[in-house]
Amino acid sequence: MRATAIDSVVFCDIFSTSAMRKVFSDEQRVQYYLDVEAALAKVQAGLNIIPAEAAEDITQHCDAKQVDFVKLKEQTELIGYPVLGVVEQLVALCSRDLGQWCHWGATTQDITDTATVLQIRAALEIVETEVNAIADALASLAKRFRDTPMVGRSNLQQAVPITFGYKAAVWLAGIHRHQTRLREIKSRAFVGEFGGAAGNLSSLGHQGLEVQRGIMQELDLGVPCIAWHTMRDRVTEVACLLGLITGTLGKIALDIKLMAQTEVGEVAEPLISGRGASSTMPQKHNPLSAVLISGTVPVVRQQVASLLEAMVEDHERATGPWEIEWIVLPEIFCLTASVLSQARFALEGLQVFPEKMMRNLEMTGGLVLSEAVMMGLGPKLGRENAHDLVYQICCQAMETGRPFSDLLKEDRLVSGALSDAELDQLLDPHNYLGSCGEMVDATLAGKER
Protein backbone atom coordinates (compact mmCIF):
# COMPACT_ATOMS: atom_id res chain seq x y z
CA MET A 1 0.00 0.00 0.00
CA ARG A 2 1.34 3.41 -1.01
CA ALA A 3 -0.18 6.35 0.79
CA THR A 4 1.78 9.48 -0.21
CA ALA A 5 1.94 11.40 -3.47
CA ILE A 6 5.70 10.86 -3.59
CA ASP A 7 5.36 7.07 -3.58
CA SER A 8 1.99 6.78 -5.33
CA VAL A 9 1.96 4.77 -8.54
CA VAL A 10 -0.27 7.49 -9.99
CA PHE A 11 1.35 10.66 -8.63
CA CYS A 12 5.01 9.71 -8.03
CA ASP A 13 6.43 11.28 -11.20
CA ILE A 14 4.29 14.38 -10.80
CA PHE A 15 5.44 15.17 -7.27
CA SER A 16 8.96 13.77 -7.49
CA THR A 17 11.35 12.03 -9.88
CA SER A 18 12.66 8.48 -10.00
CA ALA A 19 16.26 9.66 -9.61
CA MET A 20 15.51 11.52 -6.39
CA ARG A 21 13.31 8.78 -4.98
CA LYS A 22 16.16 6.34 -5.50
CA VAL A 23 18.53 8.48 -3.41
CA PHE A 24 16.10 8.39 -0.49
CA SER A 25 14.83 4.84 -0.94
CA ASP A 26 15.20 2.27 1.84
CA GLU A 27 17.69 0.33 -0.25
CA GLN A 28 19.93 3.29 -0.98
CA ARG A 29 19.79 4.61 2.57
CA VAL A 30 20.81 1.22 3.94
CA GLN A 31 23.59 1.04 1.36
CA TYR A 32 24.91 4.35 2.61
CA TYR A 33 24.84 2.98 6.18
CA LEU A 34 26.89 0.05 4.94
CA ASP A 35 29.27 2.28 3.00
CA VAL A 36 30.07 4.07 6.25
CA GLU A 37 30.48 0.78 8.13
CA ALA A 38 32.81 -0.49 5.41
CA ALA A 39 34.90 2.68 5.56
CA LEU A 40 35.07 2.39 9.35
CA ALA A 41 36.24 -1.21 9.23
CA LYS A 42 38.82 -0.55 6.51
CA VAL A 43 40.34 2.43 8.33
CA GLN A 44 40.42 0.67 11.69
CA ALA A 45 42.12 -2.36 10.17
CA GLY A 46 44.76 -0.06 8.67
CA LEU A 47 45.38 1.36 12.15
CA ASN A 48 45.51 -2.14 13.73
CA ILE A 49 42.42 -1.43 15.82
CA ILE A 50 40.57 -4.44 14.40
CA PRO A 51 41.97 -7.51 12.61
CA ALA A 52 42.53 -7.17 8.88
CA GLU A 53 40.60 -10.38 8.21
CA ALA A 54 37.63 -8.96 10.11
CA ALA A 55 37.63 -5.80 8.00
CA GLU A 56 37.84 -7.87 4.83
CA ASP A 57 34.91 -10.04 5.87
CA ILE A 58 32.84 -7.05 7.03
CA THR A 59 33.35 -5.08 3.80
CA GLN A 60 32.41 -8.11 1.70
CA HIS A 61 28.99 -8.09 3.34
CA CYS A 62 28.39 -4.33 3.19
CA ASP A 63 25.88 -4.78 0.41
CA ALA A 64 22.22 -3.80 0.84
CA LYS A 65 21.22 -6.73 -1.35
CA GLN A 66 22.24 -9.02 1.52
CA VAL A 67 19.95 -7.26 4.00
CA ASP A 68 16.59 -8.78 4.91
CA PHE A 69 14.32 -5.71 4.83
CA VAL A 70 11.35 -7.50 6.37
CA LYS A 71 13.50 -8.40 9.33
CA LEU A 72 14.99 -4.89 9.37
CA LYS A 73 11.48 -3.45 9.61
CA GLU A 74 10.80 -5.59 12.67
CA GLN A 75 14.13 -4.69 14.25
CA THR A 76 13.61 -0.98 13.65
CA GLU A 77 10.13 -1.03 15.16
CA LEU A 78 11.57 -2.69 18.26
CA ILE A 79 14.72 -0.55 18.61
CA GLY A 80 13.49 2.74 17.20
CA TYR A 81 16.49 3.15 14.87
CA PRO A 82 17.42 1.19 11.73
CA VAL A 83 21.22 1.28 12.10
CA LEU A 84 21.43 -1.26 14.93
CA GLY A 85 19.25 -3.66 12.96
CA VAL A 86 21.57 -3.29 9.97
CA VAL A 87 24.60 -3.87 12.19
CA GLU A 88 23.02 -6.96 13.74
CA GLN A 89 22.38 -8.43 10.31
CA LEU A 90 25.91 -7.51 9.18
CA VAL A 91 27.39 -9.24 12.21
CA ALA A 92 25.35 -12.36 11.46
CA LEU A 93 26.51 -12.40 7.84
CA CYS A 94 30.19 -12.42 8.80
CA SER A 95 31.99 -15.73 9.23
CA ARG A 96 33.08 -17.11 12.61
CA ASP A 97 33.20 -14.28 15.19
CA LEU A 98 34.64 -11.65 12.87
CA GLY A 99 31.42 -9.67 12.89
CA GLN A 100 32.07 -8.66 16.49
CA TRP A 101 34.53 -6.05 15.14
CA CYS A 102 31.78 -4.33 13.15
CA HIS A 103 30.71 -0.82 14.24
CA TRP A 104 33.74 -0.63 16.57
CA GLY A 105 33.64 2.56 18.64
CA ALA A 106 30.82 4.08 16.59
CA THR A 107 27.35 5.16 17.60
CA THR A 108 24.06 5.01 15.68
CA GLN A 109 24.00 8.71 14.93
CA ASP A 110 27.51 8.66 13.47
CA ILE A 111 26.37 6.19 10.82
CA THR A 112 23.00 7.86 10.28
CA ASP A 113 24.33 11.40 9.97
CA THR A 114 27.17 10.45 7.66
CA ALA A 115 24.78 8.43 5.51
CA THR A 116 22.48 11.44 5.42
CA VAL A 117 25.37 13.59 4.19
CA LEU A 118 26.02 11.03 1.44
CA GLN A 119 22.34 11.26 0.49
CA ILE A 120 22.51 15.04 0.48
CA ARG A 121 25.57 14.98 -1.76
CA ALA A 122 23.90 12.68 -4.27
CA ALA A 123 20.65 14.63 -4.12
CA LEU A 124 22.31 18.03 -4.55
CA GLU A 125 24.05 16.71 -7.64
CA ILE A 126 20.60 16.12 -9.14
CA VAL A 127 19.44 19.55 -7.98
CA GLU A 128 22.49 21.27 -9.42
CA THR A 129 22.07 19.56 -12.80
CA GLU A 130 18.45 20.73 -13.00
CA VAL A 131 19.24 24.26 -11.81
CA ASN A 132 21.96 24.54 -14.47
CA ALA A 133 19.53 23.38 -17.16
CA ILE A 134 16.97 25.94 -16.01
CA ALA A 135 19.65 28.64 -16.12
CA ASP A 136 20.46 27.66 -19.71
CA ALA A 137 16.78 27.81 -20.70
CA LEU A 138 16.37 31.25 -19.12
CA ALA A 139 19.56 32.53 -20.75
CA SER A 140 18.21 31.44 -24.12
CA LEU A 141 14.94 33.29 -23.52
CA ALA A 142 16.73 36.41 -22.29
CA LYS A 143 19.02 36.50 -25.31
CA ARG A 144 16.33 35.69 -27.87
CA PHE A 145 13.85 38.26 -26.57
CA ARG A 146 16.35 40.88 -25.40
CA ASP A 147 14.60 43.68 -27.30
CA THR A 148 11.02 42.36 -27.45
CA PRO A 149 8.75 44.98 -25.80
CA MET A 150 6.07 43.95 -23.36
CA VAL A 151 4.13 45.45 -20.49
CA GLY A 152 5.86 45.77 -17.14
CA ARG A 153 3.32 45.40 -14.35
CA SER A 154 2.99 46.81 -10.83
CA ASN A 155 0.18 45.66 -8.52
CA LEU A 156 -1.11 43.67 -11.51
CA GLN A 157 -1.62 46.93 -13.39
CA GLN A 158 0.22 48.11 -16.48
CA ALA A 159 3.22 50.19 -15.40
CA VAL A 160 5.82 50.93 -18.09
CA PRO A 161 7.24 48.99 -21.05
CA ILE A 162 10.00 46.45 -20.46
CA THR A 163 11.25 43.63 -22.65
CA PHE A 164 10.52 39.96 -22.25
CA GLY A 165 14.25 39.37 -22.36
CA TYR A 166 14.57 41.64 -19.34
CA LYS A 167 11.87 39.69 -17.50
CA ALA A 168 13.61 36.39 -18.27
CA ALA A 169 16.94 37.90 -17.18
CA VAL A 170 15.45 38.94 -13.84
CA TRP A 171 14.45 35.31 -13.35
CA LEU A 172 17.90 34.20 -14.50
CA ALA A 173 19.72 36.48 -12.06
CA GLY A 174 17.95 34.75 -9.18
CA ILE A 175 18.95 31.35 -10.54
CA HIS A 176 22.55 32.56 -10.91
CA ARG A 177 22.59 33.39 -7.21
CA HIS A 178 21.29 29.92 -6.42
CA GLN A 179 24.08 28.41 -8.52
CA THR A 180 26.55 30.33 -6.39
CA ARG A 181 24.85 29.16 -3.21
CA LEU A 182 24.97 25.55 -4.40
CA ARG A 183 28.72 25.82 -4.94
CA GLU A 184 29.31 27.51 -1.61
CA ILE A 185 27.21 25.17 0.50
CA LYS A 186 29.23 22.06 -0.33
CA SER A 187 32.10 22.86 2.01
CA ARG A 188 29.67 23.14 4.92
CA ALA A 189 27.21 20.40 4.02
CA PHE A 190 29.51 17.63 2.81
CA VAL A 191 31.05 17.01 6.23
CA GLY A 192 30.70 13.61 7.90
CA GLU A 193 30.00 12.74 11.52
CA PHE A 194 31.97 10.36 13.73
CA GLY A 195 32.09 11.13 17.43
CA GLY A 196 30.89 8.16 19.41
CA ALA A 197 28.37 8.24 22.23
CA ALA A 198 28.70 11.90 23.24
CA GLY A 199 30.85 13.14 20.39
CA ASN A 200 34.25 13.08 22.11
CA LEU A 201 35.47 9.75 20.62
CA SER A 202 36.38 8.38 24.04
CA SER A 203 35.64 4.83 22.82
CA LEU A 204 38.73 4.92 20.61
CA GLY A 205 41.15 6.64 22.98
CA HIS A 206 44.00 8.53 21.33
CA GLN A 207 43.18 7.06 17.89
CA GLY A 208 39.70 8.56 17.63
CA LEU A 209 40.55 11.56 15.50
CA GLU A 210 42.77 9.49 13.26
CA VAL A 211 39.90 7.06 12.63
CA GLN A 212 37.60 10.00 11.97
CA ARG A 213 39.96 11.48 9.40
CA GLY A 214 40.40 8.14 7.71
CA ILE A 215 36.66 7.52 7.38
CA MET A 216 36.07 10.92 5.84
CA GLN A 217 38.95 10.42 3.42
CA GLU A 218 37.48 7.08 2.37
CA LEU A 219 34.08 8.68 1.77
CA ASP A 220 35.51 11.90 0.27
CA LEU A 221 33.83 14.04 2.92
CA GLY A 222 35.02 16.94 5.01
CA VAL A 223 36.32 16.31 8.53
CA PRO A 224 34.44 18.10 11.33
CA CYS A 225 36.46 20.03 13.87
CA ILE A 226 34.04 18.86 16.56
CA ALA A 227 30.90 16.73 16.77
CA TRP A 228 27.67 18.15 15.38
CA HIS A 229 25.24 15.54 16.73
CA THR A 230 22.91 18.24 18.06
CA MET A 231 24.04 21.20 15.98
CA ARG A 232 21.89 20.69 12.92
CA ASP A 233 22.68 23.79 10.88
CA ARG A 234 24.40 21.76 8.14
CA VAL A 235 21.27 19.81 7.27
CA THR A 236 18.94 22.74 7.82
CA GLU A 237 20.99 25.09 5.64
CA VAL A 238 20.59 22.64 2.76
CA ALA A 239 16.85 22.57 3.31
CA CYS A 240 16.70 26.36 3.46
CA LEU A 241 18.55 26.56 0.15
CA LEU A 242 15.99 24.23 -1.40
CA GLY A 243 13.31 26.52 0.01
CA LEU A 244 14.99 29.48 -1.70
CA ILE A 245 15.36 27.67 -5.02
CA THR A 246 11.78 26.43 -5.07
CA GLY A 247 10.55 29.86 -3.93
CA THR A 248 12.21 31.45 -6.96
CA LEU A 249 10.67 28.84 -9.25
CA GLY A 250 7.31 29.47 -7.59
CA LYS A 251 7.61 33.15 -8.52
CA ILE A 252 8.44 32.23 -12.13
CA ALA A 253 5.48 29.83 -12.21
CA LEU A 254 3.16 32.56 -10.97
CA ASP A 255 4.35 34.92 -13.70
CA ILE A 256 3.81 32.21 -16.32
CA LYS A 257 0.28 31.54 -15.05
CA LEU A 258 -0.61 35.22 -15.21
CA MET A 259 0.92 35.70 -18.64
CA ALA A 260 -0.78 32.56 -19.95
CA GLN A 261 -4.29 33.77 -19.12
CA THR A 262 -6.52 33.81 -22.19
CA GLU A 263 -7.02 37.56 -21.93
CA VAL A 264 -3.26 38.15 -21.71
CA GLY A 265 -1.90 35.41 -23.95
CA GLU A 266 1.76 36.42 -23.83
CA VAL A 267 3.20 32.95 -23.17
CA ALA A 268 2.08 29.34 -23.04
CA GLU A 269 3.61 26.14 -21.78
CA PRO A 270 4.75 23.60 -24.40
CA LEU A 271 1.80 22.32 -26.41
CA ILE A 272 1.60 18.55 -26.10
CA SER A 273 -1.54 16.74 -27.10
CA GLY A 274 -3.68 16.11 -24.04
CA ARG A 275 -1.37 17.87 -21.58
CA GLY A 276 -3.26 20.29 -19.35
CA ALA A 277 -6.57 19.23 -20.87
CA SER A 278 -9.97 19.65 -19.26
CA SER A 279 -12.53 16.88 -18.73
CA THR A 280 -15.32 19.11 -20.03
CA MET A 281 -13.85 22.12 -21.89
CA PRO A 282 -12.10 21.00 -25.09
CA GLN A 283 -10.44 24.38 -25.68
CA LYS A 284 -8.44 24.34 -22.43
CA HIS A 285 -4.63 24.29 -22.36
CA ASN A 286 -3.92 24.65 -18.67
CA PRO A 287 -0.41 25.78 -17.58
CA LEU A 288 0.07 22.42 -15.87
CA SER A 289 3.71 22.73 -14.84
CA ALA A 290 3.16 26.16 -13.32
CA VAL A 291 0.09 24.88 -11.50
CA LEU A 292 1.94 21.90 -10.06
CA ILE A 293 4.87 24.09 -9.01
CA SER A 294 2.49 26.47 -7.26
CA GLY A 295 0.92 23.58 -5.38
CA THR A 296 4.23 22.04 -4.32
CA VAL A 297 6.37 25.01 -3.32
CA PRO A 298 4.31 25.91 -0.22
CA VAL A 299 4.66 22.33 1.04
CA VAL A 300 8.45 22.53 0.67
CA ARG A 301 8.42 25.81 2.57
CA GLN A 302 6.46 24.30 5.47
CA GLN A 303 8.75 21.29 5.60
CA VAL A 304 11.76 23.61 5.76
CA ALA A 305 10.13 25.24 8.76
CA SER A 306 9.98 21.81 10.38
CA LEU A 307 13.75 21.46 10.03
CA LEU A 308 14.26 24.87 11.58
CA GLU A 309 12.26 23.54 14.52
CA ALA A 310 14.41 20.40 14.58
CA MET A 311 17.49 22.52 15.27
CA VAL A 312 16.41 22.96 18.89
CA GLU A 313 17.96 19.81 20.35
CA ASP A 314 18.92 18.90 23.89
CA HIS A 315 22.44 18.39 25.20
CA GLU A 316 24.85 16.10 23.27
CA ARG A 317 22.29 13.65 21.86
CA ALA A 318 18.68 14.62 21.26
CA THR A 319 15.35 13.18 22.37
CA GLY A 320 13.09 13.54 19.36
CA PRO A 321 13.89 16.58 17.20
CA TRP A 322 16.46 14.58 15.21
CA GLU A 323 13.73 12.25 13.98
CA ILE A 324 12.00 15.19 12.29
CA GLU A 325 14.81 15.08 9.74
CA TRP A 326 14.05 11.47 8.89
CA ILE A 327 10.51 12.46 7.95
CA VAL A 328 10.89 15.77 6.16
CA LEU A 329 14.34 15.87 4.55
CA PRO A 330 13.48 13.15 1.99
CA GLU A 331 10.17 14.87 1.30
CA ILE A 332 11.84 18.25 0.79
CA PHE A 333 14.28 16.80 -1.72
CA CYS A 334 11.66 14.70 -3.52
CA LEU A 335 9.22 17.60 -3.82
CA THR A 336 12.03 19.93 -4.90
CA ALA A 337 12.92 17.48 -7.65
CA SER A 338 9.35 17.77 -8.92
CA VAL A 339 9.48 21.59 -8.90
CA LEU A 340 12.80 21.57 -10.77
CA SER A 341 11.60 19.06 -13.34
CA GLN A 342 8.36 20.94 -14.01
CA ALA A 343 10.17 24.28 -14.26
CA ARG A 344 12.75 22.90 -16.66
CA PHE A 345 10.03 21.42 -18.87
CA ALA A 346 8.02 24.63 -18.95
CA LEU A 347 10.97 26.95 -19.59
CA GLU A 348 12.80 24.84 -22.16
CA GLY A 349 9.68 24.71 -24.33
CA LEU A 350 8.00 27.98 -23.35
CA GLN A 351 5.97 29.48 -26.18
CA VAL A 352 6.36 33.26 -26.40
CA PHE A 353 4.01 35.49 -28.39
CA PRO A 354 5.57 38.92 -29.11
CA GLU A 355 2.52 40.04 -31.09
CA LYS A 356 0.32 39.53 -28.02
CA MET A 357 2.82 41.47 -25.95
CA MET A 358 2.59 44.38 -28.38
CA ARG A 359 -1.20 44.12 -28.43
CA ASN A 360 -1.26 44.47 -24.63
CA LEU A 361 1.07 47.45 -24.81
CA GLU A 362 -1.33 49.15 -27.22
CA MET A 363 -4.59 48.19 -25.51
CA THR A 364 -4.75 51.35 -23.34
CA GLY A 365 -4.20 53.70 -26.25
CA GLY A 366 -0.82 54.85 -25.00
CA LEU A 367 -1.58 55.18 -21.28
CA VAL A 368 1.27 52.80 -20.50
CA LEU A 369 3.60 55.54 -21.82
CA SER A 370 2.19 58.25 -19.56
CA GLU A 371 5.40 58.33 -17.51
CA ALA A 372 7.39 58.84 -20.71
CA VAL A 373 5.17 61.79 -21.63
CA MET A 374 5.47 63.22 -18.13
CA MET A 375 9.26 62.98 -18.26
CA GLY A 376 9.24 64.59 -21.70
CA LEU A 377 7.15 67.50 -20.44
CA GLY A 378 9.01 67.83 -17.14
CA PRO A 379 11.96 69.94 -18.34
CA LYS A 380 9.56 72.46 -19.90
CA LEU A 381 6.67 72.55 -17.43
CA GLY A 382 8.30 71.29 -14.23
CA ARG A 383 7.95 67.76 -12.99
CA GLU A 384 5.01 68.30 -10.62
CA ASN A 385 3.09 70.38 -13.14
CA ALA A 386 3.79 67.78 -15.83
CA HIS A 387 2.65 64.97 -13.54
CA ASP A 388 -0.64 66.69 -12.63
CA LEU A 389 -1.36 67.61 -16.24
CA VAL A 390 -0.70 64.12 -17.60
CA TYR A 391 -2.70 62.61 -14.75
CA GLN A 392 -5.71 64.73 -15.67
CA ILE A 393 -5.44 63.72 -19.31
CA CYS A 394 -5.12 60.04 -18.32
CA CYS A 395 -8.32 60.33 -16.28
CA GLN A 396 -10.06 61.99 -19.21
CA ALA A 397 -8.96 59.19 -21.54
CA MET A 398 -10.26 56.52 -19.18
CA GLU A 399 -13.55 58.33 -18.63
CA THR A 400 -14.27 59.10 -22.28
CA GLY A 401 -12.61 56.13 -23.96
CA ARG A 402 -10.82 58.47 -26.33
CA PRO A 403 -7.19 57.76 -27.32
CA PHE A 404 -4.64 59.16 -24.92
CA SER A 405 -2.52 60.40 -27.82
CA ASP A 406 -5.41 62.43 -29.29
CA LEU A 407 -6.15 64.12 -25.98
CA LEU A 408 -2.49 64.97 -25.48
CA LYS A 409 -2.26 66.62 -28.88
CA GLU A 410 -5.44 68.59 -28.26
CA ASP A 411 -4.24 69.98 -24.94
CA ARG A 412 -2.91 73.53 -25.23
CA LEU A 413 -0.17 73.17 -22.62
CA VAL A 414 1.07 69.88 -24.05
CA SER A 415 1.02 71.06 -27.66
CA GLY A 416 2.83 74.23 -26.62
CA ALA A 417 5.66 72.20 -25.13
CA LEU A 418 5.91 69.24 -27.52
CA SER A 419 5.27 68.82 -31.22
CA ASP A 420 3.10 65.98 -32.54
CA ALA A 421 6.24 64.22 -33.80
CA GLU A 422 7.87 64.48 -30.39
CA LEU A 423 4.72 63.09 -28.75
CA ASP A 424 4.68 60.18 -31.21
CA GLN A 425 8.27 59.40 -30.25
CA LEU A 426 7.37 59.44 -26.58
CA LEU A 427 4.37 57.17 -27.19
CA ASP A 428 6.42 54.51 -28.97
CA PRO A 429 7.18 51.73 -26.42
CA HIS A 430 10.43 50.88 -28.23
CA ASN A 431 11.74 54.29 -27.13
CA TYR A 432 11.01 53.81 -23.43
CA LEU A 433 12.76 50.58 -22.54
CA GLY A 434 15.39 52.20 -20.37
CA SER A 435 18.44 50.01 -19.80
CA CYS A 436 16.66 46.69 -20.34
CA GLY A 437 19.07 45.56 -23.03
CA GLU A 438 22.20 46.45 -21.10
CA MET A 439 20.88 44.72 -17.99
CA VAL A 440 20.11 41.58 -19.99
CA ASP A 441 23.64 41.63 -21.38
CA ALA A 442 25.17 42.04 -17.92
CA THR A 443 23.11 39.16 -16.56
CA LEU A 444 24.03 36.90 -19.47
CA ALA A 445 27.67 37.78 -18.87
CA GLY A 446 27.34 36.55 -15.30
CA LYS A 447 27.85 39.94 -13.67
CA GLU A 448 25.05 39.42 -11.15
CA ARG A 449 25.97 40.11 -7.53
ABEGO torsion letter per residue (X at the ends): XBABAAABAAAAAAABBAAAAAAABAAAAAAAAAAAAAAAAAAAAAAGABBAAAAAAAAAABBAAABBAAAAAAAAAAAGBAAAAAAAAAAAABBEAAAAABGBGBBAAAAAAAAAAAAAAAAAAAAAAAAAAAAAAAAAAAAAAAABBBBBBBGGBBBBBBBAAAAAAAAAAAAAAAAAAAAAAAAAABBBBBAEAAGAGAAAEAAAAAAAAAAAAAAGBBBBABBAAABAAAAAAAAAAAAAAAAAAAAAAAAAAAAABAAAGABBBBBBBGBGBBAABAABBBBAAAAAAAAAAAAAAAAAAAAAAAABBBEABBBGAAAAAAAAAAAAAAAAAAAAAAAAAAAAABBBBAAAAAAAAAAAGGAAAAAAAAAAAAAAAEAAAAAAAAAAAAAAAAAAGBBAAAAAAABAAAAAABBAAAAAAAABAAABAEAAAAAAAAAAAGABX
